[in-house]
């Protein structure tokens, strides 16, 4: 059976004829001057359920899939109807295991009124007197293979996401602005038992924190900007490129698609493997020193930064082409400064509406480009004779592999982490693992503790320790050069301070919970 999806996500089964317009008796009524009193009619055949739409003599016309309706036209799954300033969707009712279409409620889509003319009261309190979502969001149900939290809710303005279970999604449907908070609690208990009220409050709190409840200010976007100097420096300055989506689409259509062919992917894989052999050989053979070109640290650091920015641009371009590959559009891209350092970014948030396999591919595209660029630079460095040219390509290779190392690191929220989250099907993996490790080190175990989270947290601490040890080893290569410009005690004191700072994350993860356990006298069993 087909359903009509209204701008406020209400779904009307097309089981009988309906009318659309501004008149009080309309089945679907819009309080909008751009909609005629009698705008359109949807006629349903009782024999086979097929539906057609016809314009009812409206002033500005009724539009179906981009063209003006003339006569009766059949409605199909995916049809888009535009009346005035509003868009309605036609969808086939899908089985529970299937992925649903993306439902988009554009900002300001709040002029829809029920046929009876009721409207919600003005909001008050934390969640509002009659809670309803703020317009400007997209909602999609993923396939059942995605796991329990298969619903994705996205704020179109901030691009923040909320993953929801089927139970949460059923509660979300209740937030129509017509039910008071007490009525919502009653309905939640009726649908899901005593746990329904707790689940409802948690869902409302998460929506409020993200600023997704109408009339409720919340989330990081609504808070005041930091006024302290450090806070202002940490707040990124952003220059956005609005035409990025169209650019990546053109690049993909004019040759970029060839990079995703089987022969091209095979060559890229072979190149990446060759680079992973060549670069360690360069490091062991002392073909170059990080940040040093022609015996000058300043010049080498400049080459490294420029190379890092270029590699990052290619990295983000790979993400953009991967998005075009799956038919998703990059909403924005650009440059941002954090603590004065430039970063290139591409918004791939639309990937959250894709199946898990495609999300992994989009996340992996960036690190694969890092490894490919690093391999090209490393092989070039290996082929060049000793001199400035070889030093430059060593810095470029180092910049590319450092980016790959950082982006593939599963313990920071970058590409590698997103890939691991999708592979393990564990949303919020880092936060939940850290909370469980802290709790267990403090001597408080719970029956629902996950072995996967414990192992991830333990490996994360070990990874931080190994990365710190590697950084200490690399820093020792600079001691002779630093000793030439400063007294040896000063050099070693500065390096010791840096080394201690590298191990601070490990100490924070372990020492605090262990001290709490000893202070409370908890015994681990």
Buried (B, 14 or more C-beta within 10 A) or exposed (E): EBBBBBBBBBEBEBEEEBBBBBEEEBBBBBEBEBBBBBBBBBBBEEEEEEBBBBBBEBEBBBBBBEEEBEEEBEBBEEBEBBBBBBBBBBBBEEEEEEBBBBBBBBEEBBBBBBEEEEBBEEBEEBBBBBBBBBBBBBBBBBEBEBBBBBBBBBBBEBBBBBBBBEBBBBBBEBBBBBBBBEEBBBBBBEBBEEEBBEBBBEBBBBBBBBBBBBBBEBBEEEEEEEEEEEEEBEEEEEEEBEEBBEBBBEBBEEEBBEBBEEEEEEEBEEBBEBBBEBBEEBBEEEBBBBBBBEEBBEBBBBBBBEBBBBBBBBBBBBBBBBBBBBEBBBBBBBBBBEEEEBBBBBBBBBBBBBBBEBBBBBBBBBBBBBBBBBBBBBBBBBEBEEEBBBBBBBBBBBBBBBBBBBBBBBBBEBBBBBBBBBEBBBBEBBEBBBEBBBBBBBBBEEEEEEEBBBEBBBEBBEBBBEBBEEBBEEBEEBEEBBEEEEEEEEBEEEBEEEBEEBBEBBEEBBEEBEEBBEEEEEEEE
